[in-house]
Amino acid sequence: MDKTFGNGILDHNSYFMIHDSRSGGFTLLELLVSIGIFTIITTAVVVNFRSGQHSNELRLTAGQLASDLRALYTQAQAGTAQTFDVTSVALPAGITISSPANLTIEFKPPEPRVLINNGEIEAEARITLEHSKTNQTKTVVVKRISGRIEVE
């Protein structure tokens, strides 16, 4: 024997009405909590995005350096001697060559032969790029004997 009055229900065993107080919308506390959660998630996404952007910038720079070295190697195969000097490399802001400070790689035709610092280095040349904001590094390796150029 329940009777309905307005928005609530009157139970025959109870003397007070049960109202649905949420029918008008959200409370201020609920809105503040939602905005706080949204702000924390947005901040985490933006921070991770910037970190990923710096990492991607370093990866692309190392890939471009390796590509430029491969182009010099290919030109040497075509018969033109090529020289790469690490001090002449233009890098994006925030990326530096951390080692070595002075490195010269010569590609001499016809095979081509690879000479690193005029033949002083026997096995390979390692050019390490570092991003100043993330301290991440990428290394471009030039193998003297095979002429292979890769990014680690």
CORNOR-V685579 format. One record per residue. N is the residue number from 1. RES is the residue in one small letter. NEAR is the number of other ideal C-beta (glycine too) atoms within 10 Angstrom. Layout:
# CORNOR-V685579
N&RES&NEAR + N&RES&NEAR
This chain:
# CORNOR-V685579
1&m&6 + 2&d&9 + 3&k&8 + 4&t&9 + 5&f&9 + 6&g&8 + 7&n&11 + 8&g&13 + 9&i&14 + 10&l&16 + 11&d&13 + 12&h&8 + 13&n&7 + 14&s&10 + 15&y&7 + 16&f&8 + 17&m&13 + 18&i&11 + 19&h&12 + 20&d&9 + 21&s&9 + 22&r&9 + 23&s&7 + 24&g&7 + 25&g&7 + 26&f&11 + 27&t&11 + 28&l&7 + 29&l&8 + 30&e&11 + 31&l&11 + 32&l&11 + 33&v&12 + 34&s&11 + 35&i&10 + 36&g&10 + 37&i&10 + 38&f&10 + 39&t&10 + 40&i&10 + 41&i&10 + 42&t&10 + 43&t&10 + 44&a&10 + 45&v&10 + 46&v&10 + 47&v&10 + 48&n&10 + 49&f&10 + 50&r&12 + 51&s&13 + 52&g&11 + 53&q&12 + 54&h&18 + 55&s&15 + 56&n&10 + 57&e&18 + 58&l&21 + 59&r&15 + 60&l&13 + 61&t&20 + 62&a&20 + 63&g&13 + 64&q&15 + 65&l&22 + 66&a&18 + 67&s&12 + 68&d&14 + 69&l&22 + 70&r&15 + 71&a&12 + 72&l&20 + 73&y&19 + 74&t&13 + 75&q&15 + 76&a&22 + 77&q&15 + 78&a&10 + 79&g&9 + 80&t&13 + 81&a&13 + 82&q&19 + 83&t&13 + 84&f&20 + 85&d&11 + 86&v&16 + 87&t&9 + 88&s&8 + 89&v&16 + 90&a&4 + 91&l&12 + 92&p&11 + 93&a&8 + 94&g&14 + 95&i&22 + 96&t&11 + 97&i&17 + 98&s&14 + 99&s&13 + 100&p&13 + 101&a&8 + 102&n&8 + 103&l&19 + 104&t&17 + 105&i&22 + 106&e&19 + 107&f&24 + 108&k&14 + 109&p&14 + 110&p&9 + 111&e&10 + 112&p&21 + 113&r&15 + 114&v&24 + 115&l&16 + 116&i&20 + 117&n&13 + 118&n&8 + 119&g&11 + 120&e&8 + 121&i&18 + 122&e&8 + 123&a&10 + 124&e&16 + 125&a&21 + 126&r&15 + 127&i&24 + 128&t&16 + 129&l&22 + 130&e&17 + 131&h&19 + 132&s&12 + 133&k&15 + 134&t&16 + 135&n&9 + 136&q&16 + 137&t&14 + 138&k&21 + 139&t&15 + 140&v&23 + 141&v&17 + 142&v&25 + 143&k&14 + 144&r&17 + 145&i&10 + 146&s&9 + 147&g&17 + 148&r&13 + 149&i&22 + 150&e&12 + 151&v&17 + 152&e&10
